[in-house]
Amino acid sequence: MLETNIPLPRARAKYPFDEMVVGQCLTLPVSEYRRMNGAASIYKRKNPAWAYAIRKQGEIARLWRVA
């Protein structure tokens, strides 16, 4: 069946960078560290005013929004 005028659903981001406010922290398993860091780097390139810090803490990885 062909349909017309059906809106395309908005793509859902894997990480909620656009929803984070300064001081908030995103916590994921350490296995996601490289993927999360890469995604944050790409997001920062598109949003230069956005800044983050990322650290491994044992078995978890944390990303903080710092600006």
TIMARVO-22284 format. One line per field, with one value per atom (N, C-alpha, C, CB): residue number from 1; x, y, z. Coordinates in steps of 0.02 Angstrom, whole numbers, plus 50000, padded with zeros to 5 digits. Last residue first. Glycine has a CB too. Example, Ala and Ser with C-alpha at 12.3 -4.5 7.8 and 13.67 -1.06 7.14 Angstrom:
2
resi = c(2 / 2 / 2 / 2 / 1 / 1 / 1 / 1) .
east = c(50642 / 50684 / 50645 / 50704 / 50660 / 50615 / 50660 / 50565) .
north = c(49888 / 49947 / 50002 / 49970 / 49716 / 49775 / 49835 / 49776) .
up = c(50354 / 50357 / 50394 / 50286 / 50390 / 50390 / 50390 / 50452) .
This chain:
67
resi = c(67 / 67 / 67 / 67 / 66 / 66 / 66 / 66 / 65 / 65 / 65 / 65 / 64 / 64 / 64 / 64 / 63 / 63 / 63 / 63 / 62 / 62 / 62 / 62 / 61 / 61 / 61 / 61 / 60 / 60 / 60 / 60 / 59 / 59 / 59 / 59 / 58 / 58 / 58 / 58 / 57 / 57 / 57 / 57 / 56 / 56 / 56 / 56 / 55 / 55 / 55 / 55 / 54 / 54 / 54 / 54 / 53 / 53 / 53 / 53 / 52 / 52 / 52 / 52 / 51 / 51 / 51 / 51 / 50 / 50 / 50 / 50 / 49 / 49 / 49 / 49 / 48 / 48 / 48 / 48 / 47 / 47 / 47 / 47 / 46 / 46 / 46 / 46 / 45 / 45 / 45 / 45 / 44 / 44 / 44 / 44 / 43 / 43 / 43 / 43 / 42 / 42 / 42 / 42 / 41 / 41 / 41 / 41 / 40 / 40 / 40 / 40 / 39 / 39 / 39 / 39 / 38 / 38 / 38 / 38 / 37 / 37 / 37 / 37 / 36 / 36 / 36 / 36 / 35 / 35 / 35 / 35 / 34 / 34 / 34 / 34 / 33 / 33 / 33 / 33 / 32 / 32 / 32 / 32 / 31 / 31 / 31 / 31 / 30 / 30 / 30 / 30 / 29 / 29 / 29 / 29 / 28 / 28 / 28 / 28 / 27 / 27 / 27 / 27 / 26 / 26 / 26 / 26 / 25 / 25 / 25 / 25 / 24 / 24 / 24 / 24 / 23 / 23 / 23 / 23 / 22 / 22 / 22 / 22 / 21 / 21 / 21 / 21 / 20 / 20 / 20 / 20 / 19 / 19 / 19 / 19 / 18 / 18 / 18 / 18 / 17 / 17 / 17 / 17 / 16 / 16 / 16 / 16 / 15 / 15 / 15 / 15 / 14 / 14 / 14 / 14 / 13 / 13 / 13 / 13 / 12 / 12 / 12 / 12 / 11 / 11 / 11 / 11 / 10 / 10 / 10 / 10 / 9 / 9 / 9 / 9 / 8 / 8 / 8 / 8 / 7 / 7 / 7 / 7 / 6 / 6 / 6 / 6 / 5 / 5 / 5 / 5 / 4 / 4 / 4 / 4 / 3 / 3 / 3 / 3 / 2 / 2 / 2 / 2 / 1 / 1 / 1 / 1) .
east = c(51475 / 51459 / 51404 / 51521 / 51479 / 51514 / 51503 / 51588 / 51403 / 51399 / 51428 / 51326 / 51493 / 51462 / 51457 / 51503 / 51486 / 51496 / 51457 / 51473 / 51563 / 51519 / 51538 / 51525 / 51560 / 51586 / 51536 / 51598 / 51599 / 51553 / 51592 / 51502 / 51686 / 51648 / 51599 / 51611 / 51791 / 51780 / 51745 / 51739 / 51756 / 51757 / 51740 / 51707 / 51812 / 51797 / 51803 / 51845 / 51742 / 51789 / 51764 / 51799 / 51726 / 51709 / 51763 / 51700 / 51647 / 51704 / 51681 / 51727 / 51595 / 51586 / 51652 / 51552 / 51499 / 51563 / 51549 / 51609 / 51431 / 51420 / 51487 / 51374 / 51461 / 51453 / 51445 / 51393 / 51461 / 51524 / 51518 / 51556 / 51386 / 51362 / 51422 / 51310 / 51455 / 51394 / 51367 / 51341 / 51557 / 51574 / 51514 / 51599 / 51482 / 51516 / 51536 / 51579 / 51441 / 51390 / 51422 / 51355 / 51567 / 51529 / 51477 / 51495 / 51595 / 51641 / 51605 / 51702 / 51493 / 51497 / 51542 / 51524 / 51527 / 51463 / 51464 / 51404 / 51650 / 51646 / 51583 / 51650 / 51606 / 51654 / 51653 / 51725 / 51522 / 51494 / 51541 / 51482 / 51618 / 51560 / 51530 / 51506 / 51704 / 51729 / 51672 / 51768 / 51611 / 51653 / 51674 / 51715 / 51537 / 51510 / 51555 / 51441 / 51598 / 51602 / 51576 / 51562 / 51559 / 51624 / 51633 / 51681 / 51385 / 51438 / 51503 / 51416 / 51347 / 51339 / 51393 / 51342 / 51274 / 51311 / 51294 / 51295 / 51287 / 51260 / 51304 / 51258 / 51247 / 51294 / 51256 / 51330 / 51235 / 51206 / 51258 / 51146 / 51301 / 51303 / 51273 / 51267 / 51195 / 51260 / 51254 / 51285 / 51080 / 51096 / 51163 / 51039 / 51031 / 51072 / 51081 / 51140 / 50970 / 50926 / 50965 / 50884 / 51067 / 51028 / 50982 / 50988 / 51114 / 51156 / 51115 / 51211 / 51065 / 51023 / 51063 / 50975 / 51111 / 51129 / 51092 / 51206 / 51045 / 51064 / 51079 / 51125 / 50900 / 50972 / 50987 / 50999 / 50780 / 50795 / 50870 / 50756 / 50708 / 50758 / 50774 / 50822 / 50535 / 50600 / 50647 / 50592 / 50445 / 50458 / 50528 / 50450 / 50377 / 50432 / 50444 / 50496 / 50200 / 50262 / 50314 / 50245 / 50124 / 50137 / 50202 / 50141 / 50087 / 50079 / 50083 / 50013 / 50030 / 50057 / 50044 / 50026 / 50063 / 50030 / 50066 / 50028 / 50031 / 50066 / 50027 / 50079 / 50042 / 50000 / 50045 / 49952) .
north = c(51164 / 51230 / 51225 / 51265 / 51034 / 51085 / 51156 / 51070 / 50884 / 50945 / 50999 / 50961 / 50732 / 50791 / 50846 / 50815 / 50563 / 50622 / 50678 / 50610 / 50414 / 50472 / 50529 / 50495 / 50240 / 50300 / 50356 / 50289 / 50105 / 50152 / 50209 / 50179 / 50027 / 49994 / 50040 / 49935 / 50156 / 50084 / 50055 / 50072 / 50281 / 50270 / 50197 / 50318 / 50388 / 50319 / 50315 / 50268 / 50542 / 50505 / 50433 / 50539 / 50695 / 50624 / 50588 / 50593 / 50850 / 50814 / 50741 / 50844 / 50975 / 50915 / 50891 / 50860 / 51110 / 51081 / 51023 / 51134 / 51210 / 51152 / 51122 / 51099 / 51299 / 51326 / 51270 / 51373 / 51224 / 51245 / 51272 / 51297 / 51106 / 51151 / 51176 / 51116 / 51024 / 51056 / 51109 / 51004 / 50982 / 51014 / 51052 / 50963 / 50917 / 50980 / 51018 / 50966 / 50802 / 50849 / 50917 / 50822 / 50740 / 50761 / 50813 / 50699 / 50716 / 50756 / 50783 / 50715 / 50631 / 50696 / 50743 / 50690 / 50518 / 50552 / 50623 / 50512 / 50485 / 50502 / 50541 / 50440 / 50455 / 50509 / 50532 / 50486 / 50345 / 50406 / 50465 / 50396 / 50253 / 50273 / 50338 / 50217 / 50241 / 50266 / 50290 / 50211 / 50194 / 50253 / 50281 / 50236 / 50080 / 50132 / 50193 / 50152 / 50005 / 49979 / 50030 / 49914 / 50063 / 50083 / 50057 / 50057 / 50109 / 50059 / 50081 / 49989 / 50282 / 50222 / 50171 / 50240 / 50433 / 50375 / 50315 / 50361 / 50604 / 50546 / 50487 / 50557 / 50745 / 50691 / 50634 / 50667 / 50925 / 50858 / 50808 / 50857 / 51045 / 51011 / 50941 / 51051 / 51118 / 51121 / 51089 / 51194 / 50996 / 51063 / 51060 / 51092 / 50896 / 50906 / 50980 / 50872 / 50879 / 50888 / 50904 / 50825 / 50852 / 50914 / 50927 / 50910 / 50726 / 50785 / 50849 / 50785 / 50588 / 50649 / 50714 / 50641 / 50468 / 50503 / 50569 / 50514 / 50428 / 50377 / 50409 / 50338 / 50515 / 50513 / 50460 / 50582 / 50473 / 50476 / 50469 / 50420 / 50567 / 50517 / 50527 / 50523 / 50591 / 50620 / 50565 / 50675 / 50514 / 50522 / 50550 / 50456 / 50599 / 50556 / 50567 / 50571 / 50602 / 50635 / 50584 / 50682 / 50566 / 50536 / 50566 / 50456 / 50599 / 50648 / 50617 / 50683 / 50440 / 50506 / 50550 / 50538 / 50267 / 50320 / 50386 / 50304 / 50110 / 50173 / 50226 / 50195 / 49942 / 50000 / 50062 / 49999) .
up = c(51512 / 51485 / 51433 / 51455 / 51557 / 51597 / 51570 / 51600 / 51579 / 51540 / 51583 / 51517 / 51599 / 51629 / 51578 / 51691 / 51591 / 51550 / 51583 / 51475 / 51650 / 51664 / 51617 / 51738 / 51653 / 51620 / 51634 / 51543 / 51766 / 51734 / 51702 / 51784 / 51837 / 51784 / 51749 / 51812 / 51876 / 51886 / 51826 / 51950 / 51789 / 51861 / 51874 / 51898 / 51663 / 51682 / 51758 / 51647 / 51606 / 51648 / 51657 / 51717 / 51519 / 51523 / 51562 / 51452 / 51499 / 51527 / 51533 / 51597 / 51378 / 51420 / 51448 / 51379 / 51308 / 51330 / 51378 / 51364 / 51182 / 51226 / 51244 / 51192 / 51085 / 51153 / 51205 / 51156 / 50963 / 50994 / 51066 / 50952 / 50898 / 50950 / 50990 / 50996 / 50812 / 50786 / 50834 / 50773 / 50895 / 50832 / 50804 / 50781 / 50995 / 51010 / 50947 / 51052 / 50927 / 50950 / 50964 / 51014 / 50911 / 50852 / 50871 / 50818 / 51047 / 51006 / 50943 / 50986 / 51083 / 51115 / 51074 / 51187 / 51006 / 50993 / 51023 / 51023 / 51067 / 50996 / 50979 / 50953 / 51196 / 51186 / 51113 / 51206 / 51172 / 51201 / 51189 / 51277 / 51122 / 51081 / 51105 / 51081 / 51233 / 51169 / 51124 / 51133 / 51337 / 51343 / 51275 / 51383 / 51347 / 51303 / 51300 / 51326 / 51444 / 51376 / 51325 / 51370 / 51562 / 51535 / 51463 / 51580 / 51556 / 51568 / 51534 / 51542 / 51602 / 51560 / 51578 / 51485 / 51646 / 51669 / 51626 / 51743 / 51636 / 51602 / 51621 / 51523 / 51734 / 51720 / 51686 / 51784 / 51744 / 51739 / 51715 / 51692 / 51733 / 51797 / 51796 / 51848 / 51615 / 51648 / 51718 / 51653 / 51548 / 51571 / 51608 / 51616 / 51408 / 51468 / 51483 / 51460 / 51288 / 51346 / 51410 / 51358 / 51195 / 51187 / 51246 / 51124 / 51236 / 51245 / 51241 / 51192 / 51261 / 51266 / 51276 / 51323 / 51139 / 51200 / 51203 / 51205 / 51024 / 51073 / 51140 / 51048 / 50964 / 50977 / 51030 / 51000 / 50848 / 50920 / 50929 / 50959 / 50718 / 50738 / 50812 / 50695 / 50704 / 50720 / 50744 / 50776 / 50570 / 50642 / 50653 / 50679 / 50434 / 50455 / 50529 / 50413 / 50402 / 50426 / 50449 / 50483 / 50254 / 50319 / 50345 / 50315 / 50123 / 50178 / 50247 / 50170 / 50063 / 50051 / 50112 / 49987 / 50032 / 50069 / 50056 / 50146 / 49959 / 49957 / 49994 / 49884 / 50000 / 50000 / 50000 / 50061) .
